[in-house]
Amino acid sequence: MLAPERTYSLARSGVIRKSCSCIDMSVLSHLECARCGLHHDADQQQNVCHSCSSPLLARYDLTRVGRPTGDDSLWRYRGVLPVRGPDPAFSLGEGMTPLVPLPALSRALDAKILMKDESLIPTGSFKARGAAVGVARAKELGVKGIKMPTNGNAGAAWALYAARAGLRSVIAMPEDAPLITREEVEASGAELRIVPGTIADAAQAIKDVDLFDASTLKEPYRIEGKKTMGYEIVEQLGWRVPDVIVYPTGGGVGLIGIHKALNEMRELGWIDGPLPRLVAVQSTGCAPIVRAFDEGADESAFWDNAFTAAFGINVPKPLGDFIILRAINETNGTAIAVDDGQILEDRAECARLEGVFLCPEGAATISAVRALRGNGWLQADDEVVVLNTGAGIKYPGVRL
């Protein structure tokens, strides 16, 4: 079990910040198609692969990167971020969220659980990471405005960061999206379109809007912001990896990003040995990745009539499904679906036992740990990091 006095936040972890001979700027090299491998110019506005319409991944000259230095924002990893000249005034302090032991839940579930708590980040969710990097890079490349469909938090984050950057934004979200995220978009001055149905319907509603498409995995740089969660987890653990990372998976950008970060750190020589086993968590009401994983498929099929109270993972057909499945398989991970009733029970239990008010998607990771301990996939001595991807108070309509 976790020792109560053990802490994992960077400020108290004993990690020494040494000066280094690293390049204090991005060493972005090119963009590479995640499916066919075709290279694309990273200094031109890009969406998806010109050849096969698959997502693009940023690649770097890692021979020129040293250990991170600087403040406790995600920009401390600027060598492996795509923004050529970060503007310090643009940042809202996003990144370096705490890695918190959950001792009472660990005892209750006979597990060793740490929580990466993204509720403390600007805009109240991990989506601010992708927005900070994605919007900064879009502005650097001359983008004047962005459009995107969203389940709520991503649209709120991108609209607010776009406002900070002086960019226009058009955001479409399903009518069931959390009201607070709708208010954030409206407050930013963005154009908000409310659409019946799911995020797939929201995407169709702005298909003809003539702005840069910042949809999930239809631009290359949201991943780069979100991958910093992986860098932070490893740095906060003293440059070692946990056994398992459990991630609530809708579009899957966070899971893809963490896997990308782990591979980059291994190539850099910052970590060695096996990578953490990655777990994709979905709801039984919308589980295309779980179904594809169980069937041994390379990509998912559209999930009809998708619905879950964990609204952020209500994505019927992720564009990057094949990358998600690749990450799970390459790390000997798994995919698991948990039902909404259990999610809400675990949300309430976490609040009672730990004083932590999880977002529903974060609570789903606790339900996954419960299920995976129950079936023996997780062992009692596995060190498990779960991601709480947002603030519980952003979901007033979801009842405990």
C-alpha positions, 0 to 999 in steps of 0.5 A: 500500500502507499505510505501516507507520507509519500507525495508525488507533486514535483514541488516536493518530490526531490526532483533536482532541476539541473541546468542542461545544454538542451536546445531552449526551443522547439526542435520540430522536424516534420509531420508524419502520417500515423497510418501510411508514414508520409511526411508533411511540412510542419511549417505549413498549415496542415490538417490530415494526411494528403494521401490517406486522410489519417491523423498527422503526428509531430516528429522532432530531432530528439538528438538536440533535446535535453532534460526540461528546465523552466517554470512549472507549466507544460512549456518546460517541455518546449523542446518537444513541443511544436511552437517555434517561439512560445509567447510567455504572455500567452500561457495561462499557467497550464500544466504540472498538475499534481499527482496525488495518492488516493490512500483510502480508495487504495485500501478499499480496492486493494490497489496502489492508486495515484491520481493525476488531477487535471481539474486544477488546470485553466478552464477546469479540464485537461483540454486546456493542454491541447488548446494552449499548444494547438492555438499557439501553433495555429496562430504562429502558422497564420491561422485566423480562426478555428472551428470544431465540434465538441462534447463540451470541455474541448470547445470551451478550452479552444474558444477561450484560448482562441480569444486570448490569441485574438482568433475567431472561433466557431464551436458546435456541441450536442444539446446535452453537453454540460451547460457550464461548457456552453457558457464558457464558449459564449463568454469567450465571444465565440459563435456557438451552435447547439446541435441535436445528437452526438459530437458526430452530428455537431461535426456535420453542422459546421462542415461548410464553415470556412475556418481552420478545422481544429477537430480532434485529430484533424490538426496535429498539435492538440496531441502535443499539448496533451502528451505533456501529461505523460512527461509530467507523470514520469518526471513527478515519479522521479523519472520512472514509470508506473506499472499502469496508466488508466485513461477515460477514452473518447477521442483518445487524444490523451491516451495517444499523447501519453503513449507518444510521450513515453516513446519519445522519453525512451528514445531520449534515454530518460526512461528504460524498460517496459512502458506502462500498460495503457488502459482505455476506459469507456462506458457500456453506453458507448464503447467502440474501442472496447468492442474493437479491442475484444474482437482483435480489430485494427479499428472500431465500428460506429457505435449506434445510439451512443449515450453516457453520463460521462459525456466527454467519452461519448464518441461513437467513432474516434478518428484515431481509433487505430492509433488508440488500439495500437497504443494499447496493444504495444503496451500490453494494455487493455480496454474496458467498459464500465456502466454509468451506475458504477461510475456514479457510485465510484464518483460518490465514494471518491468524494466521501473517502478522499475528498476528491470530486471527480468529473464523471470521466475521471470516476470511470477510471476508478470503476475500471480499477475496481473491475480490473482488480476484480478480474485479476488483470491488475495485481495489488502491487501494481502502481496505477495512475488514473487520470481525473480529466476535469473538475466535478463542479463542471457537471452540475446536472450529473447526480451522485 
